[in-house]
Amino acid sequence: MPAYRLAIFDFDGTLADSAEWGFGVMNDMARRHGYRVIDDAEREHLRGRPNHEIIQALGVPLWKLPFIVADFRRLAAENAAKIPLFPFAAAHLDRLRGAGVIVAIASSNSRSTIERILGPAAELVVDFACGASLFGKAPKFHGLMRRHRVAPEQTVAIGDEERDVTAAREAGIASIAVSWGLSRREALEAAHPTAIVDAPAELERLILDGPAAATP
C-alpha cells in the first residue's frame, strides 16, 4: 500500500512548465488592468513570494483581482498549446496510479485548459478541483478527501508555491514542495512543508513510502 492514498497535485509549475509563459504575459496584463509593469530583476525578486506580497508590490487593487484572474484563465485557455508538461509528468502519474494512488489536481486554472495541456495523460487523473481562488485551496482539499473517503493522514498535497503548503496545513494534510516550479527553494523552506524535493524520483518515493523516505 502507498503511504498516501490520495495525492493532490497543483498544476502550473508542478506538472506543467508554465512559469515562463506566465511571466511573459504579466506585463501585458499590467497594462490592461492598470498595475505596475516590472523588469526582469524585479520579477526575479518577487519570484516565489506569497501572493499577498506580490499583489501589494505590484499595486494591484483587491477589487480588480477577480477580473485579473479571469483574464489570466482566458489567456491560458487560448495559449494551452504553448504550455508544455514537464517531461516526467505523464510517466510519473502513470506509475502512481499503478501503485494504487488516487491522483487528483487542485488548481486555480480551469479544468478544460488543464485537460488540453495534459492530453492523453488526463485519463490518469481521477478527480479535478479547479477554479480555486488565489488564497483558498484548502476547501478544495477537503472536498477531494470527502469525495474519495480518504483521511487527512492518508492525503498529501504537492505544489511549487508557499500557498500550496499553507493550504495543506489549513486542511490538516502533509505537503511536498517541488523546487522546479515558480518559487525559489529558500521561499519553500520558509513555508515549512512536510518535505521539499528537487527531483521527480524523490517525489514519487515520498508519495509511495512516506516522509521517512525524504533525503536528509
N, C-alpha and C positions, 0 to 999 in steps of 0.2 A: 504494500500500500504506500502511495506517496505521502510525504509528510504533510502536504497541504492538498486537500481535496479540491478546493476552489482557488484558482489563480486569476486575479482580476488585473488585466493589463491596461495601462494608459496606452494611447495610440501614437500621437505625434511626439517624435523624439525617442520613443521607446521601441515601437515596431516599425514606424515609418520615419524615414530620414527627411523630415520636413523643416528642420530648423533654418537651413539656408533659404529655402523658398519663403518661409515666414518672415525672415529678416528682410528679404528682398522687397516685399510688399509693404513693410512697416511705414516707410516714409511716404509712399503714395497714399496710404490710408491717413497719415497725419495731415497731409494737405487737404484731403477731402473732409476730414472731421474736425480740423482746427486745433490739433495739438502739436507739440514741438517736433520738428524734424531733427534727427540726430545723426552724427557722423559715426564712422566705424569704431573710433576709440570709445565713444560713449556707449555705443551698442555693446561692445565687449565688456565695459564696466558694469552694465546693467544685466549682463547675461547671468541667468540663474538666480537673480534676486527675487524675493517674494513678489507676487503680483501687485500687492498694495503699494510696495515701494516703487515699482516700475510705473504704475499709474500716476503716482504722486510726482515722480521725477519728470514724466512727460507732460504733466499739466493737463491730464485728461479729466474733465468734469464727470463726476459719477453718473449724472443723469444721461450722459452720452454712451455709457458702456454697452447697454443693450443694442444700440444701433451699430456700434463698432464691432461687437461680437457677431451680429447678424451679417454685417458686410464681410467680415473675415470668413465666415462659413460659406457665404456665396462665392467668394473668390476661390476658396479651397475646392468647392464643388466644380467650378469652371476649369480649375487647373489640376484636377486629380491625376491626369496623365503625366504631369510633370513632377509628381511627388512619388519617389520610389520607396519600396520597402527596404529595410536593411537586408543585406544578402542572406543573413542567417534566419530571418523571421519565420518563413514558411516551414522549414525543416524543424525548427525549434518547437513551433506549435504542434506539429505533427507528432513529434516524439512525446511531448507532454500528454497529448490526447491518448496516444498508445499506451502510456503508463497509467491511465485512468484518471487524469486530472481534468476537472471541468474548467475549460478555458473560456473566460469572459473578457469583454472590453468595456471599460467605462471611460468616456471621453466627452469633452465639450464639443467635439466635431460631430457632424451628422452621420447617422448610420449609412445612408446611401453613399456618401463620399468615402467612408471607411471601407465599405464593401467593394467599391470600384478600385481603390488602391490595393486592397488585399487580393483581388482577383480570385483565382481558384482557392486560395488559402482561406477565404471567407467561410468555406464549409467546415473548417477546423474550429471555428468559434461557436460555442454552444449558445451564448447569450450576449446581447449588447445592451448597455445602459448609456445612451447617448444624450447629447444636449445638456450636459452638466454645466452649471454656472462656473465662472472663474474661481469662485470661493466655496463651492458646495458639492464635492464629490461624495462626502460621507453618506448622504441619503441614498445615492446610487449603490454604494457598497452594501448598505443594509438591505435594499431591495433585492439585490442579487443573492444575498445569503438566504433571505426568506424564500425566494422562488425556488432555490435549489436545496433548501433544507440543510444547509451547512452551517456548523457552529463557527463563531468568530475564531476560535483557536485552530480551526482547520482551514482558515482563509488567509491569503496573502495578497497584498496589492503591490504591483510593480509599476514604477514610474521614473521619470527623469527630472522631476521638479520638487521643490520644497512642498508645494501644495498637495502633491500626491502623498507624501509622508504625513503631513498634518491631517489630511482626511482619513488616512488609515488609523492614525492614533485616535481620532474622534470616534471612529467606528469600532475601536477595540480590537483591531486586527494587526497582524505583522505587516511590515513593509520592506521591500527590497528596492533600493535606489540604484539606477543604472547610470554609469558615468559617460556613456556615449551620446547622450542627448543634449538638451538645452543647457542644463546647469553645470557649472564648474564643480569639481569634486569637493572643494572646500565648502561650497554652499550646501551641498548634500550632507556633508559631515555635520555642519551646524544644525541641520534639521533633526539629527539623531534617528535615522531609520534603524530597523532591526539589523540590516546589513546593507553594504554597498558593494556592487560588483563592477568589474572592469571588462569582463568578457562574457559572451553568451553561455559558454560551457559552465562557467561559475554559477550563472543564474539558474540554469537547468538543474545543476547539482543541488542548489539550495532549495528549490521548489520540491524536488523529489526526496531529499534527505533531511531537510530542516536546517535550522540555524547552526547546528553542530558542524555542518559541512562548510561553513564560511572559512575563507582563507584568513589566517591571523593577520 
